[in-house]
Amino acid sequence: MKKSFCFTFISLLFGSISAFAQGGSDLWVINTNGKGGNLKLMTESAHTLTDRPEYDNQPNFINEYQLVFSAADENGNHDIIVYNFESDKFTNLSKTSDRSEFSPSITDCGMYIAAVVMEADKKQRIWLYPTSFEPSELLYDDIEPVGYYDWYDNKAAMFVLGEPNKLIYARGRNDLIEIDSAIDRSIKKRPKTSEITYLSQSSEGKAGIIKSYDIENGNREVYFAGVLGSQDFIWLDKRHLLMASGNEIFIRKYNSPEWKSLGEIESSTHENITRMAYSEDLNVLVVTMNRK
């Protein structure tokens, strides 16, 4: 059953339940200097934002000073947490004992935090959590399982689990664009464009390829190979991307021939940077690192 919001149709994406298998991880904050291709990491400033044995992961900025992420409690339930950089306070957007929330992100209209919810019966569906802290709403009751996604024009690009897996974009309820198959988990809208970019599925010893599909004109682009061993990338702006390998972070311009190292995070307790979130307003990069 369809539920409308933001005055437009928004769809969701599919992923496997195994996509959410996790261990202990924490969020780290790194101060930055400069913008775009001139970005510099103040690696000496790197410090933990969270420091618990449980899972803290999947960070996303929802405005200029607030971050959302998925956090596990001592019973293994995952909730959406909001961190405010101005007040240095954590707040539960959700606190549920019968379900777990993953992959929170702000909708284009800014009225909801969307999340993939693993429900009591193990269904994975998209729920909407109003930023006003009103009760959450199920977006669709007849489409699951749900996994990774990103937004363009208040509609979702979706990783759909199947035979084969598919990356699709939903222009409407029965109007789906099939973009690709054999994809990895990263799906990112390229800022200030109508492109959905994604990482193609990697093979042993080879990095995945970053590709794009333009929703408006149907053009396809093959940009370049990602960083070997990495499944995650983010756009800093329209022209520059970040990826990481181990504790080292790399930058690349979309038409540049190579990745350039921005530095390495030294830690005796954490390793292997995965997901990242960047705030140009705060001049900070937030990364997930696994506990050793």
N, C-alpha and C positions, 0 to 999 in steps of 0.2 A: 504494500500500500504506500502510495507516494505521499510524502509530507513536504510542503513547500516552505521556503524561508528565504530571506534576503530578496524577496520579490522575483525569484528566478529559480530555475531548476538546478539542483546540485546533485550529482551522482557520487558514487563511491567506488572503491577499488577492492580487489581481491588479493589475498595472500594466504599462505598456508599457516596453520597453527604452529608448525615448527619454526616459523619465522620469528616467533617470540620466545624461543628458548634462550635463556640468559643465565649469567652468573653475576658475581659481584662487580659493579662498575660505579664510577663516580664522575661527577662533572668537575672540570677544571676551568678556571678563568685565566686568560692571558691578555694583558694590556697590549694595545696596538698603537701604532703611530703612522700617519700618512693614510692615503686613500688609494684604492684601485691598484694599479701596477706599482705604486710607490709604497704599498703597505709594508710595514716592518713589525715584527713580533718582538715585544719586550719579554724575551723568554725568561729573564731573571724574575719577572713579576708573577710567573705561573704559580697558582695556588689552588687548593681544593675549594670548591663551592659546597660540595657534599662529601662526607667522609664516613660511610657506613658499610657494613658487610653486605647489605642488600643491594638491589639493582636501582640505580639512578641513571636514566638514559633518555635518548631521543629529545634533546633540547630544541626549542624553537622560540624565537622572539615573537611576541604578539604586538608589541608597540615599542616606543623608544626606550623604555626602562623596565619592561616586564618580560620574563622568560617563563615558558611552560615546559614541563618535562614529565615523564612517566617514572613513578617511584614505587618500589615494592615495600610493603610493611613486613613485620616479623612473621606474619602468617602466609606470606607469599601472594597477597592481593596487591594489585597495582592500581594506584590512584594518579590523578592529574594534580600536579603541584605547580603553583604560581610563585615565582621568586621575584621580589621587587628590589631592584638595584638601588633605588633611592632610600628606601626604609630598611634595607637589609633584612627583610622578613619573608618567611615562607608561609603560604596559605594553601589549604586544600581546596581545590575547585571541585573535586569529587572525593568521597570517602565511602566506599562500598565494600561490603563483606561478601556479596554474592556474585561479583563480577570484577574484571580487571580492565583498566583502560591503558591503551598504548597509542603511540604516534600522535600526540596532540598537536594541532596547528590551528591558526586563526583562519576563519573563512574570509573570503574576499570582502564581504560586507562589514566585517569587524564585529558582528553581533554575537557570534558563537565561537567556541572552541570545539572543533571536531575531534573525535577520537575513535580509534578502532577498539571496540569493546568485546572482550571474551566473556560471554554470558555464562550463567550457571550450567546450562546444557551444552556448553562448549561451542555454541554458535559464535561467530565473529561478525559483528555488524557495526555500521557507523552510527554513533549517537552524537547528538548536538548538545553542548553544554553552554547555556547562555552566559555571557560575561557579566550579567546582572545577578548571577548565582541563583536563578530560578531553576525549577526542576528540568532535568535533561529530557530530550525527546529522541525517539528512534527515527532515523531518517527513512529507512526502508525496512519492512518486516519480511520481505520475500527474497532478499538478495544476500547471500553469504556463501563462503567465508570472505572476510575482508582483510586487506593488508596495507601495503604502502601506497601513497598517493601524493598528488599536489594539485593546486587549483589554477585554472585559467578561466576568466570571465564567469566566475561563480559556478563553474562546473569542474568536475574532477577528471584528471588523468589517472588511470587505474591499472594496477597490476592484477590481472585476473588469472587465478589458478585454474588449470584445465589441461587438456591434452590437445595441443600444447598450451603452455602458459601464454598469456597475451597481455600486451599493453594496449589499452583502449582509451578513447576519450568520448565522453557522453555529451553530445550536443542536446539530446533530449531523451525521453524515456525509451523510445524505440529507434533512436537515431545515434548509432554508435560508430565511431571511426576506429578501425583496427590499425594500430600504428606499427607494431612489431611483435615478435615472439623472441624467445631465447634472451631474456633480459635479466639483469640483476636488480637489486632492491632500490637503487637510487633513481628517483623520478623528480626532476626539478624544473619549474618554469624558469626560463631565462628572463631576467628582469627587463622591463620596458620593451618586450617583444611579445609576439604571439606563439613563440616556440616552446614546446615541451621537450626537454632534453633528458636523456637517460643513459645509463651505462649498460651496454650489451653484455651478455653472459660471458664471463671469462672462462678460459680453459687452463689446464695445468701448465704453468710456466709462461703464460701469456696474460697480459692485462686486458680488461674489458675495454671496449671502444665507446667513447662518448659520441652520441648521435643526437640529432634533433629532428623534430617534425613540426612544421608551422601549421597551426590550427586554421589560420585564415586562408592560406593559399595552397596548402598541401605540399609545399616544398620540403624535401628531405636533405639533410646535410650529415656528412660523416666528418667530425672534427678531428679527433686524434685518440691515441691510446691513453688510457688513464694510468695511474701509478700502479705498478705491479703489486698485487696482493690486497688492494683496497677496493671496497665495495661502495664507498661513500664519497660524494663530492658536493660542494655548494658553490653557488655564484656569489662573488663579492659585489658585483655590479654587472652591467650588460656585457663586459668584455673579459672579466677575469674570474678564474675558478680556483678553488682550493681542494687539495686532496692530502692524504697523510699515509705514511708507511711507518710502522713501528711508532716511535715517538717523534718522528720528523714530519714537518708540515711543508707542503710544496704549493707554489703558485704558478699559474700559466695563463697567458693571454690566449683567447680563443683561436687566434691565427698565428700563434708563436710556434716555433719548431720544437721547443723542449720545456720541461718542467724545471722550475728554479726553487731551490731550497730556501725557506724562510727561517729555518732554525729547528732545533731539537729541544724537547722538553725533558729535563733531567729529573728523574724520580727513582727513589729506591723502593717505592711501594706500588707504583702503577706503570702500566705499559700498554702499548698498542692503541693509538688514537683511532676512533671510529667516527661516529657522527659529530658534526660541528654546526655551530650557529654563530652568526656574526652580526654585531650591531655597529653600524657606522656612527650612530648618534653617541653611543657610550664609548666607542673606541675599544671594544673588547671582543675577543673570540672565546666562545665557550666550546669545549670539546669533551667528549666522553672518553675515559680511559679505563681499562680493565684493571682490577686489583690483582697483584701478583699472588 
